[in-house]
Amino acid sequence: MKVPYSYLMDQFSNPDKILADIREEITKKAELTIGPQVDEFERQFAALCGAKYAVGVASGTDALFLSLKALGIGAGDEVITAPNTFIATVGAIVASGAKPVYVDIDKEQFNIDANLIEKAITKKTKAIMPVHYAGSPANMKKVMEIAKKHKLLVVEDACQAISASIDGKIVGNFGSLAGFSLHPLKNLNVWGDGGLIVTNSKELREKLILLRNHGLKNRDEVEIYGYNSRLDTIHAIVGLNLIKQAEFITNTRIANAKKIDEGLADLKEYITIPERLKNVRHVYHLYIIRVKNRDGLLKYLIDNGVEAKVHYPIPMHLQNCSKNHGLKYKKGDFPICEAQCKEIISLPVHQHLSSEQVQYTIETVRKFYKK
């Protein structure tokens, strides 16, 4: 049996409705950048997040970068984040001119260990960027307490966490701003790169609208120096079609994850399943567990048709880009992160898996450890 990691062929197997909407836009209005569909998509996405505003941009990376710029973060500033994230998190910090400062992750949730943040704060610290890794919210209560105490800004990297929540409060509503990704493999996606910034501040929304479009106040007047980071109308049309499925996508991923949890629960000698916190809605952009003999299991799964992955095997502080940028981190600086990077594996969990495919994934993992 084949258990694919990507689901895009299934998701877009019948694109007629989306193509019809795109065709109408092109032939009747030709507003291909920041057309009316962008406004409507922003409104619906803000509502999905329980926030006042959403601003569409060109990518999830830009969502983080422009959030930092909107808050005035730049050269000489430090931004605290986790080292087990995708390059986009740290790349956005570096692109803003600031310095990334890492804090190790906790043992259970793969998120930044909020209890270690205060030790990393210096006179140059301007912000904290917690990552809601894999769709599992970081400890935002503790993060916000620290931020308030030290008068720091908070930008949530929610790129992998659309619809995730803590105590019913949806991520994106804790910090000043939050960046979301619409990359094709995200839970809610478009036909290419795209992103959204969520905020409850009208002032920040207005600044972001300028920043994403060259700083233009109108066609002829430039208010500030900005960037070219518009969300294309075509992507907004795709987003408007798919946002209707957001709850179905999320609930199906949660249900599939629960089945895998239950199917592997008795393999504690070989597998560590993260604690599933009752007050947290984990949306499973990635289904990640820690396993013994990770590389052996990965090969076995792939050889037997289960397209497993590793996200991410090399932490950011050990990447060449960190060394080349003059960041003086070394192996052993973040032991929990480094240990977990050798053990983590991502199993397919998406909404297009059949019950048989989920069960086959469970059985294949079990066979590897029981053979």
HUVEN-V339059 format. One record per residue. RES is the residue in three letters. PHI is phi in radians with two decimals (999 if undefined). PSI is psi in degrees with one decimal (* if undefined). D_CENTER is the distance of its C-alpha to the mean C-alpha in Angstrom with 2 decimals. Layout:
res=RES phi=PHI psi=PSI d_center=D_CENTER
res=RES phi=PHI psi=PSI d_center=D_CENTER
This chain:
res=MET phi=999 psi=142.1 d_center=29.63
res=LYS phi=-1.73 psi=132.1 d_center=26.57
res=VAL phi=-2.17 psi=92.4 d_center=23.10
res=PRO phi=-1.27 psi=147.9 d_center=20.72
res=TYR phi=-1.41 psi=-40.5 d_center=17.07
res=SER phi=-1.47 psi=144.5 d_center=16.50
res=TYR phi=-2.12 psi=9.1 d_center=17.58
res=LEU phi=-1.15 psi=-34.1 d_center=17.90
res=MET phi=-1.09 psi=-35.9 d_center=21.68
res=ASP phi=-1.31 psi=-43.4 d_center=21.97
res=GLN phi=-1.09 psi=-37.3 d_center=19.72
res=PHE phi=-1.96 psi=31.4 d_center=21.68
res=SER phi=-1.21 psi=-22.8 d_center=25.01
res=ASN phi=-2.34 psi=78.3 d_center=26.71
res=PRO phi=-1.52 psi=13.6 d_center=25.39
res=ASP phi=-0.97 psi=-44.6 d_center=28.67
res=LYS phi=-1.11 psi=-44.4 d_center=27.54
res=ILE phi=-1.14 psi=-44.4 d_center=24.71
res=LEU phi=-1.11 psi=-36.2 d_center=27.13
res=ALA phi=-1.13 psi=-42.1 d_center=29.82
res=ASP phi=-1.14 psi=-40.4 d_center=27.76
res=ILE phi=-1.15 psi=-42.8 d_center=26.86
res=ARG phi=-1.06 psi=-41.6 d_center=30.54
res=GLU phi=-1.11 psi=-41.2 d_center=31.75
res=GLU phi=-1.09 psi=-44.2 d_center=29.59
res=ILE phi=-1.19 psi=-44.1 d_center=30.88
res=THR phi=-1.41 psi=-28.5 d_center=34.51
res=LYS phi=-1.77 psi=-35.4 d_center=35.01
res=LYS phi=-2.10 psi=-37.1 d_center=32.95
res=ALA phi=1.00 psi=31.2 d_center=31.40
res=GLU phi=-1.66 psi=83.6 d_center=28.89
res=LEU phi=-1.50 psi=-15.0 d_center=26.22
res=THR phi=-2.17 psi=128.2 d_center=24.30
res=ILE phi=0.90 psi=46.0 d_center=23.39
res=GLY phi=-1.31 psi=179.2 d_center=25.58
res=PRO phi=-1.07 psi=-26.4 d_center=26.10
res=GLN phi=-1.17 psi=-28.3 d_center=23.45
res=VAL phi=-1.14 psi=-45.4 d_center=20.80
res=ASP phi=-1.02 psi=-44.4 d_center=22.29
res=GLU phi=-1.20 psi=-39.4 d_center=22.33
res=PHE phi=-1.13 psi=-40.9 d_center=18.77
res=GLU phi=-1.06 psi=-43.2 d_center=17.73
res=ARG phi=-1.10 psi=-45.6 d_center=20.11
res=GLN phi=-1.19 psi=-36.0 d_center=18.90
res=PHE phi=-1.22 psi=-40.4 d_center=15.20
res=ALA phi=-1.03 psi=-42.1 d_center=16.36
res=ALA phi=-1.12 psi=-39.9 d_center=18.51
res=LEU phi=-1.05 psi=-36.0 d_center=15.84
res=CYS phi=-1.53 psi=-5.5 d_center=14.05
res=GLY phi=1.20 psi=27.6 d_center=17.53
res=ALA phi=-1.98 psi=167.9 d_center=17.44
res=LYS phi=-1.36 psi=-38.4 d_center=20.19
res=TYR phi=-2.41 psi=150.5 d_center=18.58
res=ALA phi=-2.40 psi=141.6 d_center=15.86
res=VAL phi=-2.17 psi=119.2 d_center=16.34
res=GLY phi=-1.35 psi=136.2 d_center=15.43
res=VAL phi=-2.38 psi=-178.7 d_center=14.86
res=ALA phi=-1.33 psi=-21.0 d_center=14.87
res=SER phi=-2.88 psi=168.3 d_center=11.31
res=GLY phi=-1.14 psi=-35.5 d_center=7.86
res=THR phi=-1.07 psi=-46.2 d_center=9.74
res=ASP phi=-1.12 psi=-32.4 d_center=12.56
res=ALA phi=-1.05 psi=-40.1 d_center=10.82
res=LEU phi=-1.29 psi=-45.3 d_center=10.40
res=PHE phi=-1.07 psi=-49.0 d_center=13.79
res=LEU phi=-1.19 psi=-28.8 d_center=15.65
res=SER phi=-1.10 psi=-44.6 d_center=14.58
res=LEU phi=-1.11 psi=-43.3 d_center=16.21
res=LYS phi=-1.15 psi=-38.0 d_center=19.13
res=ALA phi=-1.11 psi=-27.6 d_center=19.71
res=LEU phi=-1.59 psi=2.5 d_center=20.18
res=GLY phi=1.40 psi=19.4 d_center=22.63
res=ILE phi=-1.48 psi=133.1 d_center=20.92
res=GLY phi=-2.85 psi=-149.9 d_center=22.52
res=ALA phi=-0.98 psi=134.1 d_center=25.03
res=GLY phi=1.60 psi=-12.2 d_center=26.29
res=ASP phi=-1.60 psi=158.2 d_center=23.40
res=GLU phi=-2.10 psi=142.1 d_center=21.21
res=VAL phi=-2.20 psi=123.2 d_center=17.62
res=ILE phi=-1.50 psi=133.5 d_center=16.78
res=THR phi=-2.67 psi=-174.7 d_center=13.57
res=ALA phi=-1.74 psi=150.4 d_center=13.03
res=PRO phi=-1.52 psi=-6.4 d_center=14.26
res=ASN phi=-1.72 psi=26.4 d_center=12.36
res=THR phi=-1.70 psi=174.2 d_center=9.16
res=PHE phi=-1.29 psi=155.6 d_center=8.76
res=ILE phi=-0.95 psi=-28.9 d_center=11.38
res=ALA phi=-1.00 psi=-39.1 d_center=9.54
res=THR phi=-1.03 psi=-54.4 d_center=9.11
res=VAL phi=-1.28 psi=-36.6 d_center=12.77
res=GLY phi=-1.04 psi=-37.3 d_center=13.92
res=ALA phi=-1.16 psi=-39.7 d_center=13.22
res=ILE phi=-1.11 psi=-47.4 d_center=15.22
res=VAL phi=-1.12 psi=-41.7 d_center=17.93
res=ALA phi=-1.09 psi=-29.8 d_center=18.18
res=SER phi=-1.26 psi=-15.5 d_center=18.86
res=GLY phi=1.77 psi=-7.5 d_center=21.72
res=ALA phi=-1.50 psi=170.9 d_center=20.60
res=LYS phi=-1.84 psi=127.8 d_center=20.61
res=PRO phi=-1.32 psi=133.8 d_center=17.73
res=VAL phi=-2.12 psi=123.5 d_center=19.10
res=TYR phi=-1.63 psi=149.6 d_center=17.70
res=VAL phi=-2.27 psi=138.3 d_center=18.18
res=ASP phi=-1.08 psi=164.1 d_center=18.33
res=ILE phi=-1.71 psi=164.7 d_center=16.26
res=ASP phi=-1.40 psi=166.6 d_center=17.97
res=LYS phi=-1.34 psi=-20.8 d_center=19.77
res=GLU phi=-1.80 psi=-46.9 d_center=18.41
res=GLN phi=-1.80 psi=-1.1 d_center=14.75
res=PHE phi=1.18 psi=9.0 d_center=13.22
res=ASN phi=-1.78 psi=166.0 d_center=12.09
res=ILE phi=-0.92 psi=135.1 d_center=14.00
res=ASP phi=-1.41 psi=101.9 d_center=17.60
res=ALA phi=-1.05 psi=-24.7 d_center=18.44
res=ASN phi=-1.24 psi=-12.4 d_center=22.08
res=LEU phi=-1.80 psi=-4.8 d_center=22.00
res=ILE phi=-1.13 psi=-44.3 d_center=20.55
res=GLU phi=-1.03 psi=-33.2 d_center=23.98
res=LYS phi=-1.14 psi=-21.6 d_center=25.54
res=ALA phi=-1.63 psi=-5.6 d_center=23.30
res=ILE phi=-1.35 psi=132.9 d_center=24.21
res=THR phi=-2.22 psi=-177.8 d_center=26.82
res=LYS phi=-1.14 psi=-20.0 d_center=28.67
res=LYS phi=-1.60 psi=-8.7 d_center=26.23
res=THR phi=-1.15 psi=126.0 d_center=23.08
res=LYS phi=-1.98 psi=-29.1 d_center=21.75
res=ALA phi=-2.70 psi=162.7 d_center=18.28
res=ILE phi=-2.05 psi=134.1 d_center=15.74
res=MET phi=-2.10 psi=85.6 d_center=12.04
res=PRO phi=-1.25 psi=143.4 d_center=10.68
res=VAL phi=-1.86 psi=125.3 d_center=7.30
res=HIS phi=-1.47 psi=75.7 d_center=6.47
res=TYR phi=-1.11 psi=128.2 d_center=6.48
res=ALA phi=1.19 psi=4.5 d_center=6.70
res=GLY phi=1.78 psi=6.7 d_center=6.69
res=SER phi=-1.80 psi=117.3 d_center=9.45
res=PRO phi=-1.08 psi=140.7 d_center=10.12
res=ALA phi=-1.23 psi=171.2 d_center=11.68
res=ASN phi=-1.34 psi=80.0 d_center=15.39
res=MET phi=-1.26 psi=-26.6 d_center=15.31
res=LYS phi=-1.06 psi=-48.0 d_center=19.04
res=LYS phi=-1.20 psi=-41.3 d_center=19.98
res=VAL phi=-1.04 psi=-45.3 d_center=17.66
res=MET phi=-1.21 psi=-33.9 d_center=19.20
res=GLU phi=-1.08 psi=-44.2 d_center=22.64
res=ILE phi=-1.16 psi=-43.5 d_center=22.43
res=ALA phi=-1.06 psi=-43.0 d_center=21.21
res=LYS phi=-1.14 psi=-43.1 d_center=24.09
res=LYS phi=-1.07 psi=-40.5 d_center=26.57
res=HIS phi=-1.81 psi=7.5 d_center=25.93
res=LYS phi=0.99 psi=50.2 d_center=25.25
res=LEU phi=-1.87 psi=153.7 d_center=21.83
res=LEU phi=-1.49 psi=155.2 d_center=19.14
res=VAL phi=-2.26 psi=123.7 d_center=15.64
res=VAL phi=-2.04 psi=118.5 d_center=12.54
res=GLU phi=-1.45 psi=126.1 d_center=9.45
res=ASP phi=-1.50 psi=93.6 d_center=6.16
res=ALA phi=-1.85 psi=23.5 d_center=4.59
res=CYS phi=-0.99 psi=-31.0 d_center=2.39
res=GLN phi=-1.81 psi=12.3 d_center=2.24
res=ALA phi=-2.30 psi=36.3 d_center=5.22
res=ILE phi=-1.04 psi=124.4 d_center=7.70
res=SER phi=1.37 psi=3.1 d_center=11.06
res=ALA phi=-1.23 psi=154.9 d_center=10.48
res=SER phi=-2.68 psi=163.1 d_center=13.39
res=ILE phi=-2.24 psi=121.1 d_center=15.84
res=ASP phi=0.91 psi=36.1 d_center=19.50
res=GLY phi=1.47 psi=-8.5 d_center=18.79
res=LYS phi=-1.59 psi=119.2 d_center=17.04
res=ILE phi=-1.30 psi=138.0 d_center=13.76
res=VAL phi=-1.03 psi=147.2 d_center=10.89
res=GLY phi=1.88 psi=-14.2 d_center=11.24
res=ASN phi=-1.89 psi=8.7 d_center=14.93
res=PHE phi=-1.65 psi=-53.0 d_center=15.39
res=GLY phi=-1.48 psi=-175.3 d_center=15.15
res=SER phi=-1.20 psi=-36.6 d_center=16.87
res=LEU phi=-2.54 psi=158.2 d_center=13.89
res=ALA phi=-2.50 psi=138.2 d_center=10.17
res=GLY phi=-1.81 psi=133.1 d_center=7.99
res=PHE phi=-2.11 psi=148.3 d_center=6.21
res=SER phi=-1.89 psi=144.5 d_center=6.17
res=LEU phi=-2.02 psi=22.1 d_center=9.14
res=HIS phi=-0.90 psi=147.8 d_center=9.54
res=PRO phi=-0.88 psi=-27.9 d_center=12.16
res=LEU phi=-1.68 psi=7.8 d_center=10.48
res=LYS phi=-1.39 psi=163.9 d_center=7.76
res=ASN phi=-1.01 psi=-40.0 d_center=9.50
res=LEU phi=-2.05 psi=122.6 d_center=10.88
res=ASN phi=-2.38 psi=173.5 d_center=11.74
res=VAL phi=-2.24 psi=-171.6 d_center=14.57
res=TRP phi=-1.61 psi=49.2 d_center=17.11
res=GLY phi=2.65 psi=-154.8 d_center=15.53
res=ASP phi=-1.42 psi=147.6 d_center=13.14
res=GLY phi=-3.03 psi=158.9 d_center=12.31
res=GLY phi=-2.72 psi=169.4 d_center=10.30
res=LEU phi=-2.48 psi=144.5 d_center=11.24
res=ILE phi=-1.96 psi=129.5 d_center=12.05
res=VAL phi=-1.89 psi=138.3 d_center=13.22
res=THR phi=-2.70 psi=159.5 d_center=16.25
res=ASN phi=-1.91 psi=11.7 d_center=19.45
res=SER phi=-1.84 psi=120.4 d_center=21.52
res=LYS phi=-1.13 psi=-38.9 d_center=23.76
res=GLU phi=-1.08 psi=-45.1 d_center=24.62
res=LEU phi=-1.18 psi=-37.7 d_center=21.11
res=ARG phi=-1.02 psi=-47.3 d_center=20.54
res=GLU phi=-1.11 psi=-37.2 d_center=23.80
res=LYS phi=-1.19 psi=-39.5 d_center=22.99
res=LEU phi=-1.15 psi=-36.9 d_center=19.69
res=ILE phi=-1.08 psi=-36.0 d_center=21.72
res=LEU phi=-1.24 psi=-47.3 d_center=24.09
res=LEU phi=-1.06 psi=-36.8 d_center=21.68
res=ARG phi=-1.30 psi=-15.0 d_center=19.95
res=ASN phi=-2.28 psi=56.0 d_center=23.45
res=HIS phi=1.12 psi=7.4 d_center=25.59
res=GLY phi=1.40 psi=14.8 d_center=26.57
res=LEU phi=-1.28 psi=125.2 d_center=28.85
res=LYS phi=-1.37 psi=-38.8 d_center=30.54
res=ASN phi=-2.67 psi=-167.5 d_center=32.21
res=ARG phi=-1.06 psi=-28.8 d_center=33.38
res=ASP phi=-2.00 psi=-13.7 d_center=35.79
res=GLU phi=-2.01 psi=130.4 d_center=34.68
res=VAL phi=-1.86 psi=116.0 d_center=32.03
res=GLU phi=-1.41 psi=-45.3 d_center=31.06
res=ILE phi=-2.48 psi=166.0 d_center=28.86
res=TYR phi=-1.33 psi=122.8 d_center=27.61
res=GLY phi=-2.19 psi=-150.4 d_center=24.24
res=TYR phi=-2.41 psi=165.2 d_center=22.10
res=ASN phi=-1.74 psi=92.9 d_center=21.84
res=SER phi=-2.50 psi=53.3 d_center=18.37
res=ARG phi=-1.47 psi=147.2 d_center=19.27
res=LEU phi=-1.47 psi=119.3 d_center=17.52
res=ASP phi=-1.12 psi=146.3 d_center=20.21
res=THR phi=-1.03 psi=-39.3 d_center=22.15
res=ILE phi=-1.02 psi=-41.8 d_center=21.93
res=HIS phi=-1.17 psi=-36.1 d_center=18.15
res=ALA phi=-1.13 psi=-36.8 d_center=18.68
res=ILE phi=-1.11 psi=-43.9 d_center=21.35
res=VAL phi=-1.07 psi=-45.2 d_center=19.16
res=GLY phi=-1.05 psi=-40.1 d_center=16.57
res=LEU phi=-1.13 psi=-33.6 d_center=19.56
res=ASN phi=-1.24 psi=-37.9 d_center=20.75
res=LEU phi=-1.53 psi=-23.6 d_center=17.62
res=ILE phi=-1.12 psi=-22.7 d_center=16.61
res=LYS phi=-1.12 psi=-23.3 d_center=19.80
res=GLN phi=-1.69 psi=4.1 d_center=18.38
res=ALA phi=-0.98 psi=-46.2 d_center=15.22
res=GLU phi=-1.21 psi=-39.1 d_center=17.01
res=PHE phi=-1.06 psi=-46.2 d_center=18.64
res=ILE phi=-1.02 psi=-49.4 d_center=15.51
res=THR phi=-1.11 psi=-48.9 d_center=13.99
res=ASN phi=-1.13 psi=-35.6 d_center=17.44
res=THR phi=-1.20 psi=-41.1 d_center=18.24
res=ARG phi=-1.10 psi=-42.5 d_center=15.30
res=ILE phi=-1.07 psi=-43.2 d_center=16.32
res=ALA phi=-1.14 psi=-42.6 d_center=19.90
res=ASN phi=-1.12 psi=-40.6 d_center=19.41
res=ALA phi=-1.10 psi=-40.6 d_center=17.69
res=LYS phi=-1.10 psi=-40.1 d_center=20.64
res=LYS phi=-1.09 psi=-42.6 d_center=23.10
res=ILE phi=-1.19 psi=-41.9 d_center=21.84
res=ASP phi=-0.93 psi=-49.5 d_center=21.89
res=GLU phi=-1.18 psi=-36.9 d_center=25.42
res=GLY phi=-1.25 psi=-21.6 d_center=26.52
res=LEU phi=-1.95 psi=2.0 d_center=25.70
res=ALA phi=-1.02 psi=-31.5 d_center=26.59
res=ASP phi=-1.55 psi=3.7 d_center=30.00
res=LEU phi=-1.70 psi=41.7 d_center=28.95
res=LYS phi=-1.11 psi=-21.5 d_center=28.31
res=GLU phi=-1.17 psi=-26.7 d_center=30.43
res=TYR phi=-2.02 psi=-26.1 d_center=27.92
res=ILE phi=-2.23 psi=136.4 d_center=24.54
res=THR phi=-2.00 psi=111.9 d_center=22.58
res=ILE phi=-1.60 psi=129.1 d_center=20.35
res=PRO phi=-0.99 psi=147.7 d_center=18.19
res=GLU phi=-1.07 psi=131.8 d_center=19.85
res=ARG phi=-1.67 psi=101.8 d_center=18.68
res=LEU phi=-1.24 psi=132.3 d_center=19.09
res=LYS phi=-1.17 psi=-29.7 d_center=21.06
res=ASN phi=-1.58 psi=5.5 d_center=19.76
res=VAL phi=-2.05 psi=134.6 d_center=16.06
res=ARG phi=-1.75 psi=104.5 d_center=14.43
res=HIS phi=-1.56 psi=122.9 d_center=12.05
res=VAL phi=-1.72 psi=0.9 d_center=10.65
res=TYR phi=0.94 psi=53.4 d_center=10.44
res=HIS phi=-1.00 psi=-38.0 d_center=7.84
res=LEU phi=-2.25 psi=139.7 d_center=9.74
res=TYR phi=-1.77 psi=106.1 d_center=13.18
res=ILE phi=-2.07 psi=133.2 d_center=14.04
res=ILE phi=-2.31 psi=163.0 d_center=17.51
res=ARG phi=-1.76 psi=135.6 d_center=19.81
res=VAL phi=-2.40 psi=154.6 d_center=22.94
res=LYS phi=-1.43 psi=146.2 d_center=26.22
res=ASN phi=0.93 psi=53.6 d_center=27.12
res=ARG phi=-0.97 psi=-48.0 d_center=23.59
res=ASP phi=-1.15 psi=-35.4 d_center=24.78
res=GLY phi=-1.16 psi=-43.8 d_center=27.69
res=LEU phi=-1.12 psi=-41.9 d_center=25.68
res=LEU phi=-1.02 psi=-46.9 d_center=23.24
res=LYS phi=-1.12 psi=-42.2 d_center=26.32
res=TYR phi=-1.09 psi=-43.5 d_center=28.05
res=LEU phi=-1.10 psi=-47.7 d_center=25.29
res=ILE phi=-1.12 psi=-41.8 d_center=25.00
res=ASP phi=-1.08 psi=-25.9 d_center=28.82
res=ASN phi=-1.84 psi=19.3 d_center=29.05
res=GLY phi=1.62 psi=-0.9 d_center=26.72
res=VAL phi=-1.71 psi=112.7 d_center=23.49
res=GLU phi=-1.44 psi=78.6 d_center=20.77
res=ALA phi=-1.44 psi=163.1 d_center=18.84
res=LYS phi=-2.41 psi=175.5 d_center=16.46
res=VAL phi=-2.24 psi=122.0 d_center=15.53
res=HIS phi=-2.20 psi=98.2 d_center=12.08
res=TYR phi=-2.35 psi=137.0 d_center=13.18
res=PRO phi=-1.29 psi=-24.0 d_center=16.97
res=ILE phi=-2.07 psi=114.8 d_center=17.59
res=PRO phi=-1.16 psi=158.3 d_center=16.09
res=MET phi=-1.10 psi=-33.9 d_center=15.71
res=HIS phi=-1.24 psi=-14.2 d_center=18.99
res=LEU phi=-1.83 psi=4.6 d_center=20.91
res=GLN phi=-1.38 psi=150.8 d_center=19.80
res=ASN phi=-1.03 psi=-32.7 d_center=22.62
res=CYS phi=-1.09 psi=-34.2 d_center=20.78
res=SER phi=-1.16 psi=-44.7 d_center=20.87
res=LYS phi=-1.12 psi=-43.8 d_center=24.56
res=ASN phi=-1.19 psi=-21.3 d_center=25.39
res=HIS phi=-1.57 psi=-0.6 d_center=23.94
res=GLY phi=1.53 psi=13.4 d_center=26.28
res=LEU phi=-1.40 psi=124.1 d_center=23.98
res=LYS phi=-1.64 psi=63.9 d_center=26.34
res=TYR phi=-1.86 psi=153.9 d_center=24.32
res=LYS phi=-2.47 psi=168.8 d_center=25.80
res=LYS phi=-1.06 psi=132.6 d_center=25.53
res=GLY phi=1.77 psi=-10.6 d_center=25.98
res=ASP phi=-1.18 psi=-33.4 d_center=24.41
res=PHE phi=-2.28 psi=77.2 d_center=21.52
res=PRO phi=-1.07 psi=-36.8 d_center=23.20
res=ILE phi=-1.18 psi=-46.1 d_center=20.89
res=CYS phi=-1.04 psi=-46.5 d_center=17.90
res=GLU phi=-1.12 psi=-39.4 d_center=20.38
res=ALA phi=-1.16 psi=-42.7 d_center=21.93
res=GLN phi=-1.20 psi=-32.5 d_center=18.84
res=CYS phi=-1.10 psi=-21.1 d_center=17.78
res=LYS phi=-1.55 psi=-11.1 d_center=21.16
res=GLU phi=-2.00 psi=-19.3 d_center=20.79
res=ILE phi=-1.34 psi=147.3 d_center=17.38
res=ILE phi=-2.54 psi=143.9 d_center=17.21
res=SER phi=-1.90 psi=125.6 d_center=14.92
res=LEU phi=-1.79 psi=148.7 d_center=17.03
res=PRO phi=-1.01 psi=136.4 d_center=16.75
res=VAL phi=-2.50 psi=4.5 d_center=15.89
res=HIS phi=-1.18 psi=169.2 d_center=15.33
res=GLN phi=-1.27 psi=-11.0 d_center=17.47
res=HIS phi=-1.71 psi=5.4 d_center=20.07
res=LEU phi=-1.31 psi=140.8 d_center=21.35
res=SER phi=-1.46 psi=164.8 d_center=24.86
res=SER phi=-1.04 psi=-35.7 d_center=26.21
res=GLU phi=-1.16 psi=-38.7 d_center=28.21
res=GLN phi=-1.20 psi=-39.1 d_center=25.29
res=VAL phi=-1.11 psi=-44.7 d_center=23.52
res=GLN phi=-1.15 psi=-38.3 d_center=26.90
res=TYR phi=-1.12 psi=-39.1 d_center=27.60
res=THR phi=-1.05 psi=-46.5 d_center=24.41
res=ILE phi=-1.05 psi=-48.5 d_center=25.60
res=GLU phi=-1.11 psi=-36.1 d_center=29.13
res=THR phi=-1.19 psi=-42.1 d_center=28.24
res=VAL phi=-1.07 psi=-44.7 d_center=26.45
res=ARG phi=-1.10 psi=-39.8 d_center=29.47
res=LYS phi=-1.11 psi=-37.0 d_center=31.93
res=PHE phi=-1.08 psi=-41.9 d_center=30.57
res=TYR phi=-1.50 psi=-15.7 d_center=31.21
res=LYS phi=-1.90 psi=2.2 d_center=34.39
res=LYS phi=-1.26 psi=* d_center=36.04
